[in-house]
Amino acid sequence: MGLNRFLKYGLFIYECLRILIVIIFLVVQQNGSGSIAGISYAASIALFPLMALFICLNTERYKVYLPLFAAGKTIAIVLGIGWLITHQSGTMYGELELLLTQIVLSGDLFALTAVLLIIKNINNIQKPAETLEEN
């Protein structure tokens, strides 16, 4: 149970740091062409800290968010890998974007692993209760 608690808090802290990194990068970048795309990206990732907070507070009540969280992280990982493959960096901001994407991609892999372990732990807790009810 201690590992599960650590994973839930770690997931919440990572999601808060992730949105902070994106916001800081948007403020530093401040160009007109990419700001709309950046804002739309930041708006879509704002739900992940909320889901992580709800999962952290009461996993049993909000366990329905876990598959949604895992699906969102999987999509984010696939899109991040696709962006890394197709991105051509030639400026200072390009190199910074590349580094931040690699950091966020590593964190997303951690988040997906944490969510899958939390789901596995919840399923293991529920199985003994179901077998007791059958007897």
N, C-alpha and C positions, 0 to 999 in steps of 0.2 A: 504494500500500500504506500510505502514511503517513496518508491520510484515513481509511482503514478502521480503522487502529489507534486514531486519535483518536475515531472514532465508537463503537468498542467500549468504550473507557475512559469516554467521556462518557455512554454508556448506563448503565454500571455506577454511576457517580457520581450520575447523576440518580435512578436507582432507589433508591439508599441515602438520598438526600436526601428523596425522596418518602415513603418509609416513616417517616423521622424526622419529617417535617411532620405526618403523620397521627397518630403517637404523641404528639407534643407537643400537637396539638389535642385529642386525647382526654383528656390529663391536664389541660389548661386547662379544658375543658368540664365535666367531673366532674358531670354530672347523671345521674340514674338512668334516665330514659326513653330517652335516645338512646345510652347507653353500650353496650348489647348490640348494637345495629346498628353502631355504630362499631367495636367489637371484631371483629365478623364481617367487616366491610369490611377492617380492618387485617390480619386473618388471611389473607384471600384475596390481598392484594397482597404478602404476604411471599415468595411464590414468584418474583416478578419479579426481585428482586435476585440470587437464586440462579441463575436462568436467565442473567441478564446476566453474572454472574461466570463461569459455565461457558463462555459464548460468548466472553468476554474472554480466558480462559485458553487455550482450544483450539477455534477455530472449526470446523476440519475435523471433529473428533471429535463435537462437540455441535451440528452444523448442523441436526440434526433438531428442535432446540428453536426455531429461527428462525420457522417457520410458526406454531407454538403461541404464541410471543411476539407475533407480529403479530396473530393472532386475538384474543388477550387484550387487546392495546392497542386494537384496533378496538372491541371490546365496551365497554371502559372509556371510550372517547371518546363512543360513542353514548349510554351511560348518563349520562355527565357532562353532555352537551348536554341530554338529557332532564331531568336534575335542575335544570339552570340555567333551563330554560324553565318548569318547574312550581314552582320554589321561590319562596316568599313570605317575604321577610326583613322583620322588624320590630324585631329586637333587635340588641344589639351583637354577639352571637355569630352571628346571622344574616348580618350584613354581613361578619364575619370568615370565615364558611363560604363565602360567595359569592366573596370574594377568593381564598381558598385553592383553591376549585374551579377558578377561572379560571387560576390559576397551574399547578395540576396538569394541567388540560386542555391548556394550552400545552406543558407538558413531555411529555405523552403524545403530542401531535402530533410533537414532536421525536423521541421514542423510536420511533414508528411509521415515521417517515421514515428514521431511522438503520437500523432493522432491514431495511427494504426496500432501502436502499443496500448493506447488507452482503450480503443475498441476491443482489442483482444482481452484486456484485463476485465472490462465490463462483461464480456461474454463468458469469461471463466467464472466470474462471481455469480452470474445468473444461472449457469448450468446446475450447480449443486442445489440451488433453491428449487429449480424445476423438478429435479429428481426426487426431492423430499415431498413435493406436492403429489407426485404420481403414486407414492407408496401409501 
